[in-house]
Amino acid sequence: MDNSAFRFVSHRPDEAAPVAQPPKSIGFWRAAGRKLLKDRLAMVWLVILLLLVLAALIGPLVSGASPYTIHVNLRNAAPSAQHWFGTDHLGRDLFVRTCLGVRVSLAVGLVATFLAIGFGTVYGMVMSFFGGWVDELLMRIIEIFNSLPGLLVTMIIMIVLGNGVGTMLFALAITSWSGAARQARGLVLQLRQADYVTAAVMLDTPLYKIMARHLVPNMMSILILDIGQSIPGNIFAEAGLSFLGLGIQAPNTSLGLLISDGQNQMLQSPSQLYIPVAILVLIVLAFNILGDGLRDALDPKFRG
């Protein structure tokens, strides 16, 4: 036998073989953030939305014009270096009024969404946690709200209680909370079977502590997704109510009120209509695309 085909390899006990390091695990929220950052379309529209918000915040300071000062000699003026978006039928600066309109529309949309999601989540958690006749009774109330046309109910509330930001927030929240309640009910029906929730109940933990410590944190991803998808709907609803004369009233302004005023001046000055319409479309589209990006990022099974 030819020994030249073999060779001896020395082995020293102190020379340990390299051990492969296991991949580092990352948390759910960090993984969701990475997936969202990789979504180029969502990031582009996030930048567009941030630019619109930034312009609405600092635009009046940069322009220096007053949104309420009337200039009779400058009515329906075309866009210029002095008035970037031109003036309306009363000679007021349209750029500054558009900035204020974006602020109001975003504020109404955000606050109405948080009110609706907050109330609906608490409502759904209570009905599913107690169950029995409480669940049946509260579910019938939800079905009643779902059977009513939301726009009609909102218009009736605005007519009865009067126009104003507070009334609009109440009307938008009262017509959009039922969806969040139904979703929260389904999630809590799953979570209440968990061992940590059962242990908290057996220890006589108050219900509000169980909700705050055990239920809401495990529902947070769904709540964020609901918020992202509900904001554009409330912004569009505010614009529709203001356009119909049931929302924000002059001399205040919003995107819906600017669109309504621009419609009356469409033949003389089309930019008064096209500019607020374009901004409203950009805002609603940005929130919708961001909502889709959040849905994909918060879905553990999505690998796009």
Secondary structure, DSSP 4 states (H G I P E B T S, - for coil): --GGG-------TTSPPPPPPPPPP--HHHHHHHHHHH-HHHHHHHHHHHHHHHHHHHHHHHH---SS---GGGTTPPP-SSSTT-B-TT--BHHHHHHHHHHHHHHHHHHHHHHHHHHHHHHHHHHHHH-HHHHHHHHHHHHHHHHS-HHHHHHHHHHHH-SSHHHHHHHHHHTTSHHHHHHHHHHHHHHTTSHHHHHHHHTT--HHHHIIIIIHHHHHHHHHHHHHHHHHHHHHHHHHHHHTTSSS-TTS--HHHHHHHHHHTTTT-THHHHHHHHHHHHHHHHHHHHHHHHHHHT-TT---
